[in-house]
């Protein structure tokens, strides 16, 4: 198994990098979604108040 292109350490590092990037994208997406929804939620709350 020594002729494998990636050593175990390199494979682990690559996997960690992928997981980190995916986690970063998920967090970034959640923040983006939250920022996008914030005005809409505030508007909906205001609408609810005006409706009684």
Order of alpha helices (4+ residues) and beta strands (2+ residues): alpha
